[in-house]
Amino acid sequence: MTILEHEPLAPYTSFECGGKADRLVICDNHEDVRQALTQEINDKQLWLLGYGCNVLISDKGLPGTTLLFRGGEINLEGGELIADAGVWWDDLVTYAIDQKLFGLELTSGVPGGVGAAIVGNIAAYGQAVADTLSWIEVFDTETKKIYTMKPDELGFSYRFSNLQTDRNRRLVVLRAAFTLSPHITHELKYQTAIDIAEREGYDTNTLAGRRASVLGAREVAGSLWDYRDDTHSNKTAGSFFRNPQATREQAEHIISFDETGKSADLIKKMNSVHGGDSLRISAAHVLLAAGFERGQTWGDVRLHPQHVLKIENVGNAKAQDIYNVSQEIVRTVQNELGITLVPEVRFLGEFKH
Ligand SMILES: Cc1cc2nc3c(=O)[nH]c(=O)nc-3n(C[C@H](O)[C@H](O)[C@H](O)COP(=O)(O)OP(=O)(O)OC[C@H]3O[C@@H](n4cnc5c(N)ncnc54)[C@H](O)[C@@H]3O)c2cc1C
């Protein structure tokens, strides 16, 4: 365990902005976290961070204690794959693939840690964390007790678990277990990945072929980010907003703003693969329909030139600058289309409204 005072948090996040932590406690395994939470941390104000790729931290920093959990073990025990919440998600995926187990391979390359993956029910290319999770172990910072929770207690839905609710913010995920299969569990339906597989000759019935197809598609989509990469070339938190639910009329109208030549049927299929429902429409199309443009820039804040839903820090943007752009988008979409966009990115600390 390492404890640092007044530590800048920007280097621990993918946006590379934000202020300092009053106190930063860094842990690299679940036992370390348990010890820190039992003996070291008594602050009422506790902030949790994994790999910082889905948060926007206030320029004023975070008062109290920030607990950063990165690292830990992966083990296969009695048919379950058990990982510390600090494990880098893609290390878990490659471990499963090495064990010839299906169920996680389509989430290859999703950045971040196992803990946040559960909190956010991450999903990609038709596979979600909730599909294979068997239990989690949590530390309750109020009672200082550890207990296990099953998926049916976590209220999973699209990009949601009830660990995000105010009531459950006191729970720190320590470990998670997954039940995987020696046989294919999910059909690969996403067209970009299928096209890449055909072009490159990858066999999408194999784990290696599925991983290569998905990583290829993620590269095209600008969706690769690694905390070990210090080129600082992709300062984004991925898709900034969740795909919203729309009425059938809104969906038909918004789909017409796709300018890439895809058919409406293909777009509906993609929407249902990403959101589980064809009426959960692409937030990227919503932005385009509200008048925002790919590559649109406000100082050092930019909408990705191809993937408009990714807000980027292309220089030395402040967290407040990124926040302001996100709020302008929310307001405009509400006024123009009557759709409420909900951020996927978590805002930590104080922002000016
Ligand atoms: C380029 C890029 C592409 C992306 N692509 C996808 C994608 O395809 N699919 C997808 O679903 N997401 C995607 N994301 C979002 C991101 O990968 C996920 O949200 C990921 O789970 C974030 O992990 P993290 O460890 O960085 O979380 P952090 O940003 O550190 O934290 C996120 C939230 O989880 C909480 N948290 C972290 N650890 C714990 C813990 N142990 N216990 C309790 N709470 C905890 C934090 O307090 C915070 O509220 C992408 C992001 C980027 C930058």
The ligand as a Tripos MOL2 file, in Angstrom:
@<TRIPOS>MOLECULE
LIG
   53    58     1     0     0
SMALL
NO_CHARGES

@<TRIPOS>ATOM
      1 C1        -11.2310    4.2460  -25.4120 C.3       1 LIG1
      2 C2        -12.3170    3.7020  -24.5120 C.ar      1 LIG1
      3 C3        -13.1950    2.7060  -24.9890 C.ar      1 LIG1
      4 C4        -14.2180    2.1880  -24.1810 C.ar      1 LIG1
      5 N1        -15.0240    1.1870  -24.6590 N.ar      1 LIG1
      6 C5        -15.9970    0.6580  -23.8810 C.ar      1 LIG1
      7 C6        -16.8310   -0.4260  -24.3570 C.ar      1 LIG1
      8 O1        -16.6570   -0.9300  -25.4660 O.2       1 LIG1
      9 N2        -17.8060   -0.8830  -23.5350 N.ar      1 LIG1
     10 C7        -18.0100   -0.3740  -22.2900 C.ar      1 LIG1
     11 O2        -18.9330   -0.8340  -21.6120 O.2       1 LIG1
     12 N3        -17.2230    0.6240  -21.8040 N.ar      1 LIG1
     13 C8        -16.2330    1.1500  -22.5660 C.ar      1 LIG1
     14 N4        -15.4330    2.1760  -22.0940 N.ar      1 LIG1
     15 C9        -15.6300    2.6540  -20.7270 C.3       1 LIG1
     16 C10       -14.6660    1.9700  -19.7030 C.3       1 LIG1
     17 O3        -13.8980    1.0050  -20.3410 O.3       1 LIG1
     18 C11       -15.4410    1.3060  -18.5950 C.3       1 LIG1
     19 O4        -16.3340    2.1780  -17.9950 O.3       1 LIG1
     20 C12       -14.4910    0.7000  -17.5300 C.3       1 LIG1
     21 O5        -15.2430   -0.1780  -16.7360 O.3       1 LIG1
     22 C13       -13.8180    1.7600  -16.6660 C.3       1 LIG1
     23 O6        -12.9090    1.0950  -15.8180 O.3       1 LIG1
     24 P1        -11.9320    1.8950  -14.8530 P.3       1 LIG1
     25 O7        -11.2240    0.9040  -14.0030 O.co2     1 LIG1
     26 O8        -11.0830    2.8130  -15.6460 O.co2     1 LIG1
     27 O9        -12.9860    2.7260  -13.9970 O.3       1 LIG1
     28 P2        -12.7910    4.1560  -13.3240 P.3       1 LIG1
     29 O10       -12.9270    5.2060  -14.3790 O.co2     1 LIG1
     30 O11       -11.5720    4.1950  -12.4880 O.co2     1 LIG1
     31 O12       -14.0920    4.1970  -12.3930 O.3       1 LIG1
     32 C14       -15.3870    4.1650  -12.9680 C.3       1 LIG1
     33 C15       -16.4080    4.0850  -11.8260 C.3       1 LIG1
     34 O13       -16.3090    2.8180  -11.1700 O.3       1 LIG1
     35 C16       -16.1030    3.0130   -9.7570 C.3       1 LIG1
     36 N5        -15.1880    1.9440   -9.3040 N.ar      1 LIG1
     37 C17       -13.9490    1.6640   -9.7960 C.ar      1 LIG1
     38 N6        -13.4400    0.6000   -9.1500 N.ar      1 LIG1
     39 C18       -14.3630    0.2020   -8.2330 C.ar      1 LIG1
     40 C19       -14.4160   -0.8430   -7.2530 C.ar      1 LIG1
     41 N7        -13.4110   -1.7120   -7.0730 N.pl3     1 LIG1
     42 N8        -15.5430   -0.9470   -6.4830 N.ar      1 LIG1
     43 C20       -16.5790   -0.0830   -6.6380 C.ar      1 LIG1
     44 N9        -16.5860    0.9340   -7.5420 N.ar      1 LIG1
     45 C21       -15.4870    1.0570   -8.3330 C.ar      1 LIG1
     46 C22       -15.4770    4.3970   -9.6450 C.3       1 LIG1
     47 O14       -15.7260    4.9760   -8.3890 O.3       1 LIG1
     48 C23       -16.1950    5.1500  -10.7540 C.3       1 LIG1
     49 O15       -17.4570    5.5970  -10.3180 O.3       1 LIG1
     50 C24       -14.3870    2.6830  -22.8680 C.ar      1 LIG1
     51 C25       -13.4880    3.6740  -22.3770 C.ar      1 LIG1
     52 C26       -12.4600    4.1620  -23.1800 C.ar      1 LIG1
     53 C27       -11.4990    5.1780  -22.6340 C.3       1 LIG1
@<TRIPOS>BOND
     1     1     2 1
     2     2     3 ar
     3     2    52 ar
     4     3     4 ar
     5     4     5 ar
     6     4    50 ar
     7     5     6 ar
     8     6     7 ar
     9     6    13 1
    10     7     8 2
    11     7     9 ar
    12     9    10 ar
    13    10    11 2
    14    10    12 ar
    15    12    13 ar
    16    13    14 ar
    17    14    15 1
    18    14    50 ar
    19    15    16 1
    20    16    17 1
    21    16    18 1
    22    18    19 1
    23    18    20 1
    24    20    21 1
    25    20    22 1
    26    22    23 1
    27    23    24 1
    28    24    25 2
    29    24    26 1
    30    24    27 1
    31    27    28 1
    32    28    29 2
    33    28    30 1
    34    28    31 1
    35    31    32 1
    36    32    33 1
    37    33    34 1
    38    33    48 1
    39    34    35 1
    40    35    36 1
    41    35    46 1
    42    36    37 ar
    43    36    45 ar
    44    37    38 ar
    45    38    39 ar
    46    39    40 ar
    47    39    45 ar
    48    40    41 1
    49    40    42 ar
    50    42    43 ar
    51    43    44 ar
    52    44    45 ar
    53    46    47 1
    54    46    48 1
    55    48    49 1
    56    50    51 ar
    57    51    52 ar
    58    52    53 1
@<TRIPOS>SUBSTRUCTURE
     1 LIG1         1 GROUP 0 **** ****
